[in-house]
């Protein structure tokens, strides 16, 4: 039986490829922007294990409201925040979670992915990656701000993203150059966060296997 490649390995492989083919000045600028974001302390500001998750009701890719509180009536919820379907690292992470979806469901948990994208753009992301879990739209950034992971892009990234066609104010339908730091939260049925992975470096994500282990442990307590 073939062992599934870890998400960390997939992300590292893509990162190495990008660094190898992108102009050195562009790589340096993006590294500096990531280091600056980390220096702001956003990772420590974000909600942590033991905090209560904010109440969320967000539209899915078809525009239908999804209440996280309702989902919590059925079992724990895994909420993954991603930047958008334009981000290759996000797409790798979404597909990795899809590969673990059956196991997650067997543990009685529900997975939702959240980004600032409009429902139409979220639908494109779901279809492109063949996702069978809810992809929710946080266009007004209420969820990102609620979890403490929203940040404004610096001018150099605004210029870069604009130059490659990633017009975030349009893609997200809110007129803002604001994104969530990629993050993963496990919320128990009482609304308390039992796992939190918040990483200012968008190339780093929580490993699904680690999250599944947390949910198994929750089931035994």
FIMIBA-549661 format. One record per residue: x, y, z of N, C-alpha, C, O, CB in turn. Coordinates in steps of 0.02 Angstrom, whole numbers, plus 32768, in hexadecimal, padded with zeros to 4 digits. Glycine has a CB too. Example, Ala and Ser with C-alpha at 12.3 -4.5 7.8 and 13.67 -1.06 7.14 Angstrom:
% residues 2
82947EE4818682677F1F818682947F5B818682C87F5A81A782357F2081C482827F90816282AC7FCB816582858002818A829E8039819282C07FE2811E
This chain:
% residues 221
802A7FC48000800080008000802C803F800080598046802A7FD08000803D801F806C7FD1804780A97FCA803780DA80037FFD80E88011803B80C97F86806C80F48021806481258057805781698039807A817F800B80A2812680858024818B8053801381CD803980488200804E805C820280887FCE81E28052805E8228801F808F825C802D8072828F805D803982A4805680A7827E7FEB809A82A3808E808182D480BF80758317809E80938327806A80B482DC80F98049833E80BB803C838180A2807C83AB80A7808C83D1807A800283A380C880A083A480DE80DE83CA80E7810F83BD80AE813083EB809680FE83B9812B8114837F80998141836D8063812A838C8021815483A47FFA81458322805C80E9838B801480CF83A97FD780DB83F47FD680EF84107FA28084839B7FD180D08415800E80DA845D80128124846E80098134849F7FE780C084778055814F8448802881978455802381AF844C7FDB81DA84717FC381BE842680528194841A7FB981A6840D7F74819284477F4781B8845D7F1C818783CC7F5B815484607F51813D84987F29816784D67F38817A84FB7F0A80F284A67F36817584E27F78819D851C7F8C81E2851A7F6B81F9854D7F5181A4851E7FD8820284E17F6B824484DA7F4D824184E87F02826E85097EE7826184947F5A820D84CF7EE2820584DB7E9A81FB85247E8B8217853E7E5A81CC84B27E8081D285457EB481C6858C7EA9820685B57EB1821585E07E88819085A67ED9822B85A77EE6826985CC7EF3829A85C17EB982C185ED7EA8828985B67F35829885857E9C82C685757E6682B685987E2582E385A37DFC82C7852C7E5B827785A97E1A826485C67DD9825286107DDC825186317DA8822B85A07DBD8243862B7E17822E86717E1D826B869F7E1F82A0868A7E368202867B7E5B826386DD7E09829A870D7E0E82AF87167E57828587197E84828587517DF082F0871B7E62830A871F7EA682EF875B7ECC82E187577F08835787227EA582E687937EA982CD87D07ECA828587C57EE2827287DC7F1882D0880C7E9A825E87A17EBB821987947ECF821787667F0B81F087717F3A81F187747E94824187337F0B824487057F448258872B7F83823B87217FB8827586CC7F36828A87557F7D82A3877B7FB7826D87A97FD3826587B0801082E087A47FA4824787C97FA6821287F67FBC81DB87D07FE181C287E7801581F4881B7F8181C987967FC78194876E7FE781AC8753802A8186874F805A817E87357FBA81EB873F802E82078727806D8206875F80A181F6875480DB824F870D80638218879C808C821987D580BA81D387E580D381CA87F5810D82398812809881A287E180A5815C87F080B9814387BC80EB812087CD811B812E87F1807B8155877D80E181418748810F8162875281538142874A81878153870380F281A38764815281C6876F819281A887AB81B781A287A981F58211877C8185819487DE81928175881981B38132880681D38123881A820B816A88528181810A87DF81AE80C987CB81C980D387A2820980AF87AC823A80A287A181968104877682098112874E82458126877C827F8115876F82B9814987198237814C87B1826F816587DD82A3812E880782C48137882282FA8199880C828780F4880B82A380BC883182C0809D880D82FC8077882C83228087883D828B80AC87CD8303809087A7833B804A878D832E8027877B835D809087D183788035878B82EF7FF1877682E07FE4872E82F77FAB871D83087FE4877B82968018870582F7800E86C0830D7FFA86BC83577FD38691836A804D86978301801586E8837F800586E883C67FC4870D83D57FA58702840A803E870783EE7FAF873883A77F71875D83B07F34873183A17EFF873983BF7F70879B83847F3D870383737F0686D8835D7EEA86AE83967F0B86A383C97F1D86AA83247EAC8696838D7E8D866C83C07EB6862D83CB7ED78614839D7E45865983AC7EB4861484087EDE85DB841B7EB485A384397E7785AA84437F1485F2844E7ED5856C84477EB4853484697E98854D84AC7EBA856E84D37EE684F984757E59853C84B87E37855284F57E0A858E84EB7DDD859A85147E68856285297E1585B384B47DE985EB84A57DA885D384867DA5859D84687E0C861D84757D7485FA848E7D3485EB846D7D36860684257D48863F841A7CF9860884947D2385DC83F77D2085F183B17CE5862183A77CB1861883C67D1A85B483827CED8653837C7CB48680836E7C7D865A834A7C8A862983277CCB86BC83437C40867083537C08865183317C0B866582E77C1286A082D67BC4866683517C06863382BC7C0D864082747BD18626824E7BB785F0825B7C4C861F825A7BBB864E821E7B8A863881ED7B9F865881AB7B99869581A27B3F864C82027BB7862F817D7BD58648813F7BB5862681037B9F85EC81087C20863C81407BB2864880CA7B978629808E7BC885F780707C05860280707B86865E805A7BAD85BF80587BD8858F80367BDF85A27FED7BCB85D87FD87BBB8547803D7BFD85757FC67C0C85857F807BCD858F7F567BD085AB7F207C36854E7F637B9485787F707B5585827F4C7B2C85BB7F697AF485C87F547B2C85427F4E7B4985DE7F9A7B2886177FB87AFA86077FF17AD78633800A7B02863B7F847AF885C780067ACC85B3803D7AF185BA807F7B2B85A680857AB4856A80337ACF85D680B17AEE85E280F27AFD85A081167AD4857381187AC1860E811D7B39859D81327B4E8563815A7B5F857C81A07B8B85A681A97B8C853F813A7B3B856381D17B47857682177B76854482377B688508823C7B048579823E7BB0855D824E7BE0853182707BC2851782B17BD084DE82C47C228556827E7B9A853F82D37B79852883107B4D84EB83037B4B84BC832B7B4E8561832F7B2B84EB82CA7B0184B282B87B2D847582AB7B1C843D82BF7AD684C2827A7B658480828A7B938448827D7BAE842B82BD7BB983EE82C27BCD845F82507BB9845682EF7BD4843F832F7BA3841483567BB783EF83837BE9847A835A7B63841783447B3283EB83637B3E83A2834F7B27837583727AEB840183507B61839883187B6D835482FE7BB1833983137BBB82FC83127B68835482B37BDF836683277C22835083397C53838883317C3F83C0831F7C378314830F7C94837C833D7CC683B183377CCB83CA82EF7CBB83A782BF7D098398834F7CE3840882E97CEC842782A77D358438829E7D55845582CA7CBF846682A07D4F842782647D92843C82507D898476821F7D6E846D81E87DBB840182307DA184B182317D9C84EC82077DE184FE81ED7E0E850F82137D7C8529822D7DE984FB81AB7E29850D818E7E20854E81667DF58553813B7E4484D4815F7E4A857E81767E4A85BE81537E7F85BC811C7EB985AC812A7E5685F981847E6B85CD80DF7E9C85D080A97E95861380857E638636808D7E91859580777EC78625805F7ECA866880427E9D866F80057E7D86A37FFB7F11867980307E9A863C7FDC7E70863E7FA07E86860A7F6E7EBC85ED7F737E7386837F807E5B85FE7F3D7E6A85CC7F0A7EA485DF7EDD7EBE85B47EB97E2E85C07EE17EBA861D7EDF7EF386347EB87F3686207ED87F6A86257EB87EF186807EB07F3386087F167F7085F77F3C7F8085AC7F347F5985837F4B7F6886087F877FB7859A7F137FC785537F097FD1852C7F4A7FC084F17F4D8005854D7EDF7FEB854D7F7D7FF4852B7FBD7FB1851A7FDC7FA884E57FFA801E85577FED7F8185477FD47F3E853B7FED7F1E85007FCA7EFE84D67FE97F1285797FE67F2784FC7F887F0984C57F637F2784827F777F0384507F7A7F1284D07F187F6884817F847F8784447F9C7F69842F7FDF7F5B83F47FEA7FD4844D7FA37F5F8460800B7F438451804D7EFB843980477EE7840980697F46848F807A7ED48459801D7E8E844480157E8983FD7FFA7E6083D680117E6A84757FE57EB383EC7FCA7EB283A87FAE7EC983757FE27EB0833C7FE47EDE83A47F6F7EF98389800C7F10835B80417ED8834D80727ECF831480887F4D837880667EB1838080827E78837580AF7E42834A808E7E22832180AF7E5B83B880C47E388353804E7E078329802A7E1B82E0802F7DF082B480367E02833F7FE17E5C82D2802C7E74828D80307E67826E80757E648231807B7EBF828B80207E60829880A87E53828080EC7E0A828881017DF9827C813B7E8182A4811D7DE0829B80D27D9C82AC80E57D75827081017D51827781327D7782C880A87D7D823680E27D5881FB80F97D6B81EA81417D4081D9816A7D6681BF80CB7DAB81ED81507DC281DD81957DA7821181C67D94820081FD7E0F81DB81987DA7824F81B07D8D828581DB7D43827981EB7D2E828082247D9782C981BA7D1D826881B87CD6825B81C27CCB821F81EF7C9B821E82177CB38250817F7CF681EC81EA7CEF81B182137CF781C0825D7CE0819B82887D21817B81FE7D1981F8826B7D23820E82B07CEA823C82C87CEB825583007D66823182B77CB98247829C7C80827082AE7C8D82BB82A77C6682E382C17C6B826282F37CC382CE82857CD48314827E7CBF832F823A7CB78309820A7D20831E82887CB5837182377CA3839281F97CDB83C281E67CF683E582117C6083B882007CED83C381A77D2183EF818D7D02842881657CD6841C813B7D5283C781617D18846581737D04849F814A7D4384C581397D7184CB81627CD084CD816F7D4584E080FC7D7D850A80E67D62855180DD7D2B855A80C27D9E84F080A47D87858280F47D7085C780F47DA385F480D37DDE85F180E37D6285DF813C7D8D861E80A57DB8865080867D8F868F807A7D52868D807F7DD8863680447DB086C7806A7D8B8705805C7D6A870580177D45873480077DB9874080627D7686D27FEF7D5A86D17FAB7D0E86D77FAB7CED86C17FDA7D6F86917F887CF486F47F767CAB86F47F6D7C9486AD7F627CBC86827F507C9787227F317C54869E7F6D7C3B865B7F627C4A86407F1B7C5B86057F147BF086597F6D7C45866A7EE87C5486537EA47C9C863C7E9E7CAA86087E807C46868A7E727CCA86627EBA7D10864F7EB67D1F86137EE47D4B85EA7ED47D3D868A7ECA7CFB860E7F1B7D0285D37F467CEB85947F217D08855F7F287CDA85DC7F887CB5859C7EFA7C9C85647ED27CD0854D7EA07CDA85117E977C5B85777EAE7CF1857C7E807D26856A7E507D5E85437E737D7885137E587D4385A97E2F7D7085597EAF7DA485367ED57D8E84EF7EE77DB584C07EE17DB4855D7F167D4F84E87EFC7D3584A67F0F7D3484777ED37D46843D7ED87CEF84AC7F2D7D1F84917E9A7D1B84687E5D7D6084567E447D6C841C7E317CF3848C7E267D8E84867E447DD2847A7E2B7DF584447E547E1B841C7E387DFA84BA7E2E7DE984427E957E0B84137EC07DE083D67ED27DF483AD7EFB7E2184357EFF7DA483D17EB47D7683997EC07D6A83907F0B7D7283597F257D9383587EA27D5683C67F2C7D4C83C47F747D0583AF7F857CD583C77F667D5B84097F937CFE83837FB67CBC836A7FCB7CAA838380117C81836480337CBB831D7FC97CC883BA80267CB783D880667CA68422805A7CB9843E80277CF283D1809A7C82844180897C6C848680807CA784B780797CD684B680A17C40849C80B97CA484E180467CD58516803B7CAF855780467C84856A801D7CF785127FF37CBE8579807C7C9685B280927CB685F5807F7CF385FB807A7C8C85AF80DD7C8B862780767CA1866980617C9F8699809C7C6A86A580BA7C76868380287CD986B580AD7CDF86E780E37CF0872B80C47D20874B80D87D1586D181177CC8873F80937CD7877B806D7CDB87BA80997D0387E7808C7CA3878580377CB287BD80CC7CB487F880F87CE987F2812E7CF1881F81587C70880381197D0E87B9812D7D4787AE815A7D3487A981A47D5F87AF81D07D7887E581527CF4879D81B27CDE879881F87CFF875D821B7D13876282547C91879181FB7D04872481F77D2386E982157D6E86F482207D8986E482557D1786AB81E97D90870F81ED7DD8871B81F37DE7874B822D7E15873F82547DF4873881B17DC0878082327DCA87AF826A7DB7878E82AD7DD7879982E07DA187EF82607D82876582AC7D6B874482E97D9F871583067DA5870F83437D2C871F82DB7DC586F482DA7DF986C682F07E3C86EA82F97E6D86CC830F7E01868C82BF7E3E872A82E87E7B875182F27EB1874482BF7EEC874C82CF7E96874583347E9F873182827ED1871E82517ED0874982127EF1873881E17EC786D5823E7EAB878082127EA787AC81D77EE287DD81D87EF587F7820C7E6487D281D67EFD87EA819C7F33881B81967F2F883E81537F16882181227F7987FA81A07F47887B81507F4988A281127F8B889680EE7FC08896810D7F3F88ED81217F87888C80AD7FC3888080867FED88C080807FD088F680787FB288658041802F88BA8083805A88F5807A8059890B8031804888E3800580A288E68091806B89498023806989637FDE808D89397FAB807689317F73808589A87FDD80C7891D7FBE80ED88F67F8E80C888B67F7880CE88A17F3F813188E37FAB80A288977FA7807B885D7F94803D88707F6C8028884B7F40806788357FD3802188AA7F7C7FE888C27F547FFE88CA7F0B7FDB88B67EDD7FCE89067F70803988E87F02805388F27EBE806188B07E9C805188A77E618093891D7EC0807F88817EC1808F88407EA48050881A7E90804A88027E5880B888177ED5802188157EBE7FE487EF7EB07FBD880F7E777F9F87EC7E4E7FB887EB7EEF7FBC88517E757F9A88737E3F7FBA88637DFB7F9888597DC97F9A88BF7E4A7FFC88607DFB802188547DBD8016880E7DA1801E88037D65806B885F7DC8800487DE7DCC7FF9879A7DB47FAF87897DAF7F9C874E7DA7801C87687DE27F8487BB7DB67F3D87B17DAB7F15879B7DE77EDB87887DE17F3387807D777F33879E7E237F0F878B7E607EF387CA7E817F0E87E37EB27F3D87657E917EBD87E37E657E9D88207E7F7E70880D7EB97E3587FF7EB07E7488457E477E8D880B7EF47E6987F37F2F7E2A881B7F3F7DF787FC7F517E9787F37F6A7E2B885D7F3A7DED88827F487DB3886B7F1C7D79886C7F317DF888CC7F3F7DC388577EDE7D8F883F7EB07D7E87F67EBE7D4387E37EC17DA588477E677DB187CB7EC57DA687847ED27D7F87797F127D56874C7F177DE987607ED67D8B87A47F437D6B879C7F857D2C87C77F8B7D0787C17FBC7D9B87AE7FBC7D2087F27F5B7CE388197F5A7CDB884B7F927CA3885F7FA27CAA87EC7F5B7D14885E7FB17D0E888C7FEA7D3788CC7FE27D3788F7800E7D23886A80287D5A88D27FAA7D81890E7F9E7DBE89167FCA7DDA894D7FCF7D5789497FA67DD488E07FEB7E0B88E5801B7E4588B680097E3C887F7FEF7DF288D580617E8188CE80177EBC88A480117ECB888580557EFE889480757EFA88CD7FF67E9E885A806A7EA3883A80AC7E9B87EF80A37E7087D8807E7E6E885680DD7EC587C980C57EC3878080C37EC58763810A7ED9878681397EFD876480997EB0872481117EBB870281517EFF86DF814F7F1586C6811B7E8386CE815F7F2186DE81877F5B86B2818E7F41866A81897F10865A81AB7F8286BE81D27F5F863F81617F4885FA815E7F4785DB81A57F7885E081CA7F7585D0812F7F1085BC81B67F0885A281FA7ED9856781FA7EAE855F81CF7EEE85DA82297EE2853D822D7EB6850382367EA18501827F7ECA850682AD7EDA84C082227E6084FB828A7E4484F782CE7E1784BA82D47DF084AB82A67E1D853882DF7E1D8497830B7DEE8462831C7DC2847C83557DDB848F838A7E13841F83317D81847D83497D518498837A7D27845F83947D0A8439836D7D2584CF835A7D23845883D77CFC842283F37CB2843683F67CA0846E83E67D16840E84397C888407840B7C40841284097C28844884397BEF845F84337C1C83D184197C52845D84677C40849484937C5984D784797C51850B84997C5B848884D97C7884D5843D7C908513841E7CD5852884337CEB855F84247C618549842E7CF984FC84577D3C850C846F7D7084F1843E7D6A84B984257D4884EF84B67DA3851984317DD9850584037E0684D284267E2184E0845C7E01854383EB7E0F849884067E39846384227E7B845C83FD7EA9843A84147E14842284217E81847B83C37EBF847A839C7EC184BA83737E8F84CE83567EC3843B836D7EFB84DA83727F038517834B7F488518832A7F7B8512834C7EF9855683777F48851F82E97F87852582C47F828564829A7F5D856782697F9684E682977FA8859782AE7FA785D8828C7FEF85E78278801B85EA82A27F89861282BA7FFA85F08237803E85F7821E8042863181EE8022863081B9805585B681FD806A866481FF8071869F81D48090868D8191808486B08160809B86D381F780B88659818F80D58642814F80A18618812B809385E0813E81178619815C8085863480F6804E861480D2806285D180B2803785AD809980338641809D80A285C280B280BA8583809480BA854A80C780CB851180B58100858C807880A78559810480A485278139805B851C814E8037854C815980D0853C8177804684DE8154800184CE816780008495819A8031847081A17FD784BA81287FC9848F81BE7FC0845781EC7FBD841681C57FA0841381907F81846082177FDC83E381E17FDA83A181C17F98837F81D37F888379820E8017837581D87F71836981A27F31834981B17F37831081E37F0B8308820E7F13832F81717F6B82E881DE7F7382B0820C7F7882C682547F5F82A482817FB0828881FA7F9982FF825F7F9F831A82A37F5A832F82BE7F4A832482F87FD0835682A57F33834D82927EF0836482A67EC4832882B57E9E832882E67ED1838F826F7EC882F5828C7EA182B882987EB2829882DB7E87827F82FD7EAC8286825F7EF2829A82ED7F07827E832E7EE882A483677ED58287839A7F54827F83347EE282E683607EC3830F83937E7982FC839B7E6082F683D37EC9835B83827E5782F283637E1082E183667E07829C83857DD8829183AC7DF182E383207E32826D83767E2E822A83957E36823083E07E13820F84067E6481FB83777E66825983F67E728262843D7E358283845F7E24827284987EB1828C84497E1682B2843C7DDA82D284587DA3829E84637D7D82A284937DC1830A84297D9E826F84367D6A823C843A7D73820D84757D4381ED848B7D69821483FA7DB1820A848F7DBF81DD84C67DBA81FE850A7DBF81DD853D7E0481C084BD7DB18240850A7DAD8263854B7D66826885637D59828485987DCC82A88547
